[in-house]
Amino acid sequence: MQVPPNSDLELGAVCVDKSLPGRTVWTMVADERFANPAGLLQGGFMCAFIDTALGSAAVTFVEGRKVFTSNVELKVSFLGSVPVGTPLRCEAEVVSGGARVAFVEATVTNDENKKVARASSTYLFRDRT
C-alpha cells in the first residue's frame, strides 16, 4: 500500500495535523490543472480533497486498529467559488462512530478563513492484516 496515495500527491494535499484521534487537518492550493473553463477549482477535485481529509479522520478514529475504510456516501455543499491559486484548508472530524462505522464532517476554508465547502460522509471499517 502506497502512503500517501497517488491521488493525494497529484492534488498536492498535505496533512498538517492528525494529533487528535478522529480529527485531521489538510491543506492544498487550487492548482490550474484542476480548474474549469472559468478558472475556478472544479468540484470533483474539491470532493477528492475533502474525501482525503474525511477518510483520514475516520482512520485515526479507530486508534490502534489497522483498517481499510470504505466511503459509502458523500455529500458536499459548495459554498463559494475557489479561484486558481487559492490556498485551502480542510478540517475533518468524526462526529459519531463505533467499531464498524464512522460519521464524519468537514469544512473547507480559503486563505481569508471563508467557508467554501461543507461535507458529510459515512465510512465503514474493514480490518486489514
NORWOUR-V729301 format. One record per residue. N is the residue number from 0. OMEGA is omega in whole degrees, -180 to 180 (999 if undefined). BURIAL is # if it has 16 or more other ideal C-beta (glycine too) atoms within 10 Angstrom, else .. D_CENTER is the distance of its C-alpha to the mean C-alpha in Angstrom with 2 decimals. Layout:
n=N omega=OMEGA burial=BURIAL d_center=D_CENTER
n=N omega=OMEGA burial=BURIAL d_center=D_CENTER
This chain:
n=0 omega=-180 burial=. d_center=19.01
n=1 omega=177 burial=. d_center=17.55
n=2 omega=-4 burial=. d_center=15.20
n=3 omega=180 burial=. d_center=13.22
n=4 omega=-180 burial=. d_center=13.08
n=5 omega=-179 burial=. d_center=14.54
n=6 omega=178 burial=. d_center=11.60
n=7 omega=179 burial=# d_center=9.85
n=8 omega=-179 burial=. d_center=13.40
n=9 omega=179 burial=. d_center=14.11
n=10 omega=-172 burial=# d_center=11.31
n=11 omega=180 burial=. d_center=12.25
n=12 omega=-178 burial=# d_center=8.88
n=13 omega=175 burial=. d_center=10.26
n=14 omega=-179 burial=# d_center=9.59
n=15 omega=177 burial=. d_center=12.15
n=16 omega=172 burial=. d_center=12.45
n=17 omega=-174 burial=. d_center=12.39
n=18 omega=179 burial=. d_center=15.90
n=19 omega=177 burial=. d_center=15.66
n=20 omega=178 burial=. d_center=15.21
n=21 omega=-180 burial=# d_center=12.45
n=22 omega=175 burial=# d_center=10.66
n=23 omega=177 burial=# d_center=8.48
n=24 omega=-178 burial=# d_center=8.28
n=25 omega=175 burial=# d_center=7.13
n=26 omega=171 burial=# d_center=9.35
n=27 omega=176 burial=# d_center=10.51
n=28 omega=179 burial=# d_center=13.55
n=29 omega=-175 burial=# d_center=14.09
n=30 omega=-180 burial=. d_center=16.38
n=31 omega=178 burial=. d_center=19.44
n=32 omega=-176 burial=. d_center=18.84
n=33 omega=-177 burial=# d_center=16.09
n=34 omega=170 burial=# d_center=18.36
n=35 omega=-178 burial=. d_center=20.28
n=36 omega=179 burial=. d_center=24.07
n=37 omega=180 burial=. d_center=23.83
n=38 omega=180 burial=. d_center=21.95
n=39 omega=178 burial=# d_center=18.71
n=40 omega=179 burial=# d_center=15.19
n=41 omega=-173 burial=# d_center=15.30
n=42 omega=-180 burial=. d_center=13.08
n=43 omega=178 burial=. d_center=12.13
n=44 omega=174 burial=# d_center=10.59
n=45 omega=179 burial=# d_center=8.60
n=46 omega=179 burial=# d_center=7.51
n=47 omega=177 burial=# d_center=6.81
n=48 omega=180 burial=# d_center=4.72
n=49 omega=-180 burial=# d_center=2.76
n=50 omega=176 burial=# d_center=3.82
n=51 omega=-179 burial=# d_center=3.60
n=52 omega=-180 burial=# d_center=2.47
n=53 omega=-178 burial=# d_center=4.33
n=54 omega=-180 burial=# d_center=6.50
n=55 omega=175 burial=# d_center=7.38
n=56 omega=178 burial=# d_center=8.26
n=57 omega=-179 burial=# d_center=10.28
n=58 omega=-179 burial=# d_center=11.93
n=59 omega=180 burial=# d_center=13.01
n=60 omega=-174 burial=# d_center=14.40
n=61 omega=177 burial=# d_center=17.09
n=62 omega=173 burial=. d_center=18.65
n=63 omega=177 burial=. d_center=21.03
n=64 omega=173 burial=. d_center=20.53
n=65 omega=-176 burial=. d_center=19.50
n=66 omega=163 burial=# d_center=17.49
n=67 omega=175 burial=. d_center=15.71
n=68 omega=174 burial=# d_center=13.14
n=69 omega=177 burial=. d_center=13.62
n=70 omega=-178 burial=. d_center=11.52
n=71 omega=173 burial=. d_center=14.54
n=72 omega=-179 burial=. d_center=13.39
n=73 omega=176 burial=# d_center=10.76
n=74 omega=179 burial=. d_center=11.97
n=75 omega=172 burial=# d_center=10.85
n=76 omega=178 burial=. d_center=13.43
n=77 omega=-173 burial=# d_center=13.94
n=78 omega=-180 burial=. d_center=15.92
n=79 omega=180 burial=. d_center=17.05
n=80 omega=-178 burial=. d_center=17.52
n=81 omega=178 burial=# d_center=16.01
n=82 omega=175 burial=. d_center=18.86
n=83 omega=179 burial=# d_center=18.72
n=84 omega=-178 burial=. d_center=18.59
n=85 omega=172 burial=# d_center=16.54
n=86 omega=-179 burial=. d_center=14.49
n=87 omega=177 burial=# d_center=11.11
n=88 omega=179 burial=# d_center=9.48
n=89 omega=176 burial=# d_center=6.34
n=90 omega=-178 burial=# d_center=7.63
n=91 omega=-177 burial=# d_center=6.61
n=92 omega=173 burial=# d_center=9.85
n=93 omega=180 burial=# d_center=11.89
n=94 omega=176 burial=. d_center=14.59
n=95 omega=179 burial=. d_center=16.83
n=96 omega=180 burial=# d_center=17.33
n=97 omega=-176 burial=. d_center=19.97
n=98 omega=-174 burial=. d_center=21.01
n=99 omega=-173 burial=. d_center=19.78
n=100 omega=173 burial=. d_center=16.98
n=101 omega=174 burial=# d_center=14.17
n=102 omega=-170 burial=. d_center=13.22
n=103 omega=177 burial=# d_center=9.92
n=104 omega=-179 burial=# d_center=9.26
n=105 omega=174 burial=# d_center=7.12
n=106 omega=176 burial=# d_center=8.92
n=107 omega=177 burial=# d_center=8.74
n=108 omega=177 burial=# d_center=12.11
n=109 omega=-177 burial=# d_center=14.35
n=110 omega=175 burial=. d_center=16.95
n=111 omega=-179 burial=. d_center=19.24
n=112 omega=176 burial=. d_center=16.91
n=113 omega=177 burial=. d_center=17.02
n=114 omega=178 burial=. d_center=14.38
n=115 omega=177 burial=# d_center=13.39
n=116 omega=172 burial=# d_center=10.97
n=117 omega=-178 burial=. d_center=10.44
n=118 omega=171 burial=# d_center=8.90
n=119 omega=-177 burial=# d_center=10.06
n=120 omega=175 burial=# d_center=10.06
n=121 omega=180 burial=# d_center=12.55
n=122 omega=172 burial=# d_center=12.46
n=123 omega=179 burial=. d_center=15.80
n=124 omega=173 burial=# d_center=16.85
n=125 omega=180 burial=. d_center=19.41
n=126 omega=175 burial=. d_center=21.28
n=127 omega=-178 burial=. d_center=21.64
n=128 omega=999 burial=. d_center=24.73
